[in-house]
Amino acid sequence: MVYDRSVLALYLAHRGELVNYASAIVGDRARAEDVVQEAWLRLGAASAAHPLDEPVGFLYRIVRNLAVDGRRRLTRERAVVVGSEPTAPEFDTRADDYPSPESETASRQELRLLNEALAELPERTRRAVEMHRFGGFKLREIAAELGISITVAHEIVAQGIAHCRRRVRPAATP
């Protein structure tokens, strides 16, 4: 296939940016190189058929479409591979659907410590932390509910979370 030199120059001028663009979508530089190469072939075929109004935009659109299609294909393939039953027990690398007894015990211990830490907080601070962390309230909503400023709401939530963190995981905090 013979390509117009201006199309080749356009492709070469944008190749590095296109690979970076595709790499961000597909998550792998080698696959991004393949996507850009395929886009080049498609751009050449399209420009040979008729003149392009926006060749750079067209090239980026081709790269994006190919990258998204490739990512979807890879996701489907992974779903098929992970969803299938392994043929031998040594190939079963999927995680159990339930936690180990050790992690269950550790989680219960953390939950007990968290409840104790929350009980130690002043009432307003405890309510603010519970609203923010468990209720999904925004700071402005907490401030309105408690009749305080947003700044104060932020401070008491941060103090409450820091207290809980120190009590639940004392070694992890400085």
C-alpha positions in Angstrom: 0.0 0.0 0.0 1.4 3.4 -0.9 0.9 6.2 1.6 1.0 10.0 1.1 4.2 11.5 2.6 2.2 14.1 4.5 0.3 11.3 6.2 3.5 9.6 7.1 5.0 12.8 8.4 1.8 13.4 10.5 2.1 9.9 11.9 5.8 10.2 12.8 5.3 13.6 14.4 2.6 12.2 16.7 3.7 8.7 17.2 5.3 9.1 20.7 2.2 11.0 22.0 -0.1 8.4 20.5 1.8 5.5 22.2 1.6 7.4 25.6 -2.1 8.0 25.0 -2.8 4.3 24.1 -0.6 3.1 27.0 -2.8 5.0 29.5 -5.9 3.2 28.1 -4.5 -0.3 27.7 -2.1 -0.2 30.6 0.8 -1.8 28.7 3.3 -0.1 26.5 3.8 -3.1 24.2 0.1 -3.4 23.5 0.0 0.4 23.0 2.7 0.1 20.3 0.5 -2.5 18.5 -2.5 -0.3 18.8 -0.6 2.7 17.3 0.7 0.5 14.5 -2.8 -0.7 13.6 -4.0 2.9 13.7 -1.3 3.9 11.2 -2.5 1.2 8.8 -6.1 2.3 9.2 -5.2 6.0 8.8 -3.3 5.2 5.6 -6.2 3.2 4.1 -8.7 6.0 5.0 -6.5 8.8 3.6 -6.1 6.8 0.4 -9.8 6.5 0.0 -10.6 10.2 0.5 -8.9 13.3 2.0 -9.3 13.8 5.7 -10.4 17.1 7.2 -8.8 16.6 10.6 -6.2 13.9 10.2 -4.7 14.3 13.7 -8.1 14.1 15.4 -9.0 11.1 13.2 -5.7 9.4 14.2 -6.3 9.9 17.9 -9.9 8.6 17.5 -8.6 5.5 15.8 -6.1 4.9 18.6 -8.7 5.5 21.3 -11.2 3.1 19.7 -8.6 0.4 19.1 -7.3 0.8 22.6 -10.7 0.6 24.2 -11.7 -2.4 22.1 -8.4 -4.1 23.1 -9.0 -3.4 26.7 -12.5 -4.8 26.5 -11.3 -7.9 24.7 -8.7 -8.5 27.4 -11.2 -8.0 30.2 -13.5 -10.6 28.5 -10.7 -13.0 28.1 -9.6 -12.7 31.7 -13.2 -13.2 32.8 -13.4 -16.4 30.8 -10.1 -17.7 32.1 -10.8 -16.8 35.7 -14.4 -18.0 35.4 -13.4 -21.4 34.1 -12.6 -24.3 36.4 -9.0 -25.2 36.7 -8.1 -28.7 35.5 -5.7 -29.6 38.3 -5.7 -28.5 42.0 -2.2 -26.9 41.7 -3.6 -24.4 39.2 -6.3 -23.1 41.5 -5.0 -19.7 42.4 -8.3 -18.0 43.1 -8.8 -16.7 46.6 -11.3 -18.4 48.9 -14.7 -16.7 49.1 -14.4 -16.6 52.9 -11.7 -15.3 55.2 -9.3 -17.5 57.1 -10.0 -18.0 60.9 -7.0 -15.9 61.7 -8.1 -12.9 59.6 -11.6 -13.3 61.0 -10.3 -13.1 64.5 -8.1 -10.1 63.7 -11.1 -8.3 62.1 -13.3 -9.0 65.2 -10.5 -7.6 67.4 -10.2 -4.5 65.3 -14.0 -4.0 65.4 -14.0 -4.4 69.2 -11.2 -1.8 69.5 -12.9 0.6 67.1 -16.2 0.4 69.1 -14.2 1.1 72.3 -12.4 4.0 70.7 -15.7 5.5 69.5 -17.2 5.2 72.9 -14.2 7.2 74.4 -14.9 10.1 72.1 -17.0 13.1 73.2 -20.6 12.8 72.0 -20.3 15.5 69.2 -17.1 14.1 67.9 -18.4 10.5 67.9 -21.6 11.6 66.0 -19.5 13.5 63.5 -17.2 10.6 62.9 -20.1 8.1 62.6 -22.0 10.4 60.2 -18.9 10.9 58.0 -17.5 7.4 58.0 -20.5 5.2 58.3 -23.3 7.5 57.1 -21.5 9.0 54.1 -22.4 12.6 55.1 -20.4 15.4 53.7 -18.7 17.9 56.1 -21.2 20.6 55.3 -24.1 18.3 56.1 -22.4 17.3 59.4 -21.8 21.0 60.2 -25.5 21.8 59.6 -26.7 18.8 61.6 -24.5 19.6 64.6 -24.9 23.5 64.3 -21.1 24.1 63.8 -19.0 25.5 61.1 -17.6 23.3 58.3 -14.0 24.0 59.6 -15.0 22.8 63.1 -16.7 19.7 61.6 -13.5 18.9 59.7 -11.4 19.3 62.8 -13.5 17.1 65.0 -13.9 14.4 62.3 -10.1 14.4 61.8 -9.5 14.3 65.6 -12.0 11.5 66.0 -10.5 9.4 63.2 -7.0 10.0 64.5 -8.0 8.8 68.0 -9.7 5.7 66.5 -6.6 5.0 64.4 -4.3 5.3 67.4 -6.5 2.9 69.4 -7.1 0.3 66.7 -3.6 0.2 65.3 -1.2 1.7 67.8 2.0 0.5 66.2 1.0 1.9 62.8 0.7 5.5 64.0 3.7 7.7 64.8 
